[in-house]
Each structure stands twice: as C-alpha cells, then as structure tokens.
Amino acid sequence: MDKVLKLYKEMGETPLNVIERFKEENPEYSEEKMTYAGRLDPMAEGLLLVLCGDEIYNKEKYLGLKKEYEFEVLFGVSTDTGDALGIVGVVESKIISEEVLKEVSKVFVGKRIQKYPDYSSKTINGVPMWKKARLGDLSNEIPDHEIEVFNLELISTKKLIGNEIKEIVIEKIKKIDGDFRQMEIINSWQEKIDDMGQFFVAKFIANVSSGTYIRVLANEIAEEVNTKGIAFSIKRTKIGDF
C-alpha cells in the first residue's frame, strides 16, 4: 500500500470527506490509519496529501512543503471571509489592464508579513478566529506571520456580468455542507451584486511557502491596484515535489 496518497479534494468537501470517500472506493485501505497534511478551505479544491499507516507520524515534514496554486481574483468586491463563501461588503466596478497586473505581480515576490484572515482556524487564546469573527469578538490585534511568494504570474483575464457572478457563486455555495451561513451569504450576493454590472476577474499561478493564505493574497493584489478583491476560485496544484 502507498504510504503517501495524492488525492483530489473537490470543492465543498472537507479533507475528512476526501479520506472517507477514498476508503469507500478502496476497501483495502478501510482499516488504515490516515491523516491529511495541509488543509484546504471549503471553497478550494485540488491536491491533498494523505498519509497512511506509520507515515502519519512523519506529518510535520510534509506540512512545511512549498505549495503551488492556481487562483482567480474577483476585483471590486469584498467579503468578510476573503472568498466567495462570505457576506458581501464593498461592490464597485473596476477594470484593470493586464500590463498593470503583470507589474503588480512582481511586487509580491519575496518574503512578506501576512495577517491571518478573520475566518480561519488560527486560534487566539485557544479559540478559533472564525468563532470569534462570528460573535464579533475579534480584537484589533489580528495575528500575523511571515510567508514567502517565490513566483506570482498572471495567466489570463476575463469580464463577467453580475448575473454570471451570482450564478457561479450560488452553484459553488450549494456544494458546501455544514453550517457556513450559506443562506445569509447567498442573500448578500443576490442583493448587492448588480445583475448587469461588469466585473473583472484575473487568474494567477503562485508558488508560495507553507502557511500562505491565498484568500489574503487575492485581497492584497486588489489593494495594490486601489480596490477590493476576493479569491473567486482556488486550486492547489502542487505540494513540494508532489
């Protein structure tokens, strides 16, 4: 049996869902001890490393591996989570040229300090930040950490109208199980996004250090061009040499 499995987490699944699905499809692994090395947000998809048997005790060596992501930034929109699974805040029409985005991409290469997103599993005094965020109990002192962006490259751009945006977002949210304020979030997208408004989406590929939040990076890219932005899609394509 393989001790390191390269599995694909579908959008809407949790890492535990992926392990359960794999065991159902591969009964020979049903009694194996398993753990995943590096989580992905509910709205994210892509490569998930799952360790089996005694390899679970070597988890730490996998957690620090570099990651590669393909992700889209939706410009002119903010949410409280930094991705589409959040309550919509700011909405404005903003079109950015590819030339500007290519130059902006260069700004992010290197080491930088990145704040944790409000809705994350990072704990403050033992309580996950997402729980504090829901209660409106987050202090002004959001913890941060050092990350490194090894490469950030613009792949493509496109324009979508509001109805297209809402259709994509609602379809994604319907795939999410559990209590993530789904109805409240869907209502905010339906109410705040103009049906015929025009929105700009850019797709990037990034190689980053472990611990980098792509949701935050998406927002930072938008801030660099004087607007708001969210991670509209996230796909992890590589972990270390996997």
Summary of the structure (lengths in Angstrom):
residues: 242
radius of gyration: 18.3
end to end distance: 17.4
largest distance: 54.9
contacts: 760
relative contact order: 0.24
helix: 31%
strand: 35%
